Amino acid sequence: MFFAGCIIAIPIFGFIRRYSEAFVLVGVVLIEVVILVSNRWRCPLTAVAARYTDDRRDNFDIYLPEWLARHNKLIFGLLFLGGVLFIFGRWAGWLS
């Protein structure tokens, strides 16, 4: 929920021209991306959650609907990319 909130807040901060806050959130999300990449695109906490259940559905370790859990990297990745492009466009003056 924390990172989803960060991803949603990035374009909001860009819209109200609070770029330093938006760039901090971009950095926070990029740290999470580095962690995911270094762990073969799996959350390190998934292994911890797996010790407590035999359930291995896509959403066994997060509180999301199964369809969203299955596609969360694509969905949130596109939202993140769109937010980053938006704040850079506003910051650079390409978008008014």
N, C-alpha and C positions, 0 to 999 in steps of 0.2 A: 504494500500500500504506500509505503514511503516513496519508493522510486516512481510509482505511477503518479503520485502527487507532484513530485519534482518535474516529471515530464509534462504534466498538464500546466504547471505553474510557469514554465519557461516562456511560452508565447504570451501568457498574461502579463508577465513582467516586461516582455518586449513591447506589448501594446501600450503599457503605461510608461514606457521609456525608462525603466529601472534596469538598465543594462548590467550594472555590476552584480545585482542579485541574480539576474538571468544567467550570466556567465559563471557564477558560483554553482548554480544548479547544473549547468552543463558539465562542469568539472566533476561534480558529485556523481552524475550519471555515467560519465566516462570512466571513473574509477570502478564503478560496478561492471561496466562493459569489459574492462581489463580483467577483472576477477572472473567473469564468465568465460572469456576467451581462454584464460590460463587454466580453466577447469573444464575444457572441452564443451563449452556452452551449457554447462549445468551449474545450477546454484550449489555452492558447497554445503548448504544446509539440507539439501535433498538427501544426502547420505545419512545425515543425522536423523531426519524424519523417517527414513526407510527402516531404521532399526526398531521402530515402534509399531509397525504395521506391515501386513503382507499385501496391502492394496498398492497397486502400481499404475492406477489410472493416471492420466495426465494431470489431474488436479488433486492428487492424494496429499500433496504437501503444501498447497496454497488454497486460499478460500476464493476461488474463482470458478465460474461455470466451466465445465469440461471443454467446451468448444473454444472458450477464450484462453484457458490454460494451454491448450494444444497449440494455439497460434499466437501466444502472448509476445514472443520475441519479434515476430513480424509486425504485429499491430503496434506495439509500443515502440519498436524501432522506427517505423514510419512516422508515428506521432512525434518522436524525438527529432528525427531528421527534419520534418516539416517545421517544428518549433525552432530548431537551430537556424534553418534557412530564413525563417521569418525574422528572428532577432538580428541576424547579421544584415538582412535587407533593410530593416529599420535603422540599425546602427550606422550602416554605410550611407544611408540617405536614398536608397533605391526605392524604398516604400515609404510613403508619407503617413 
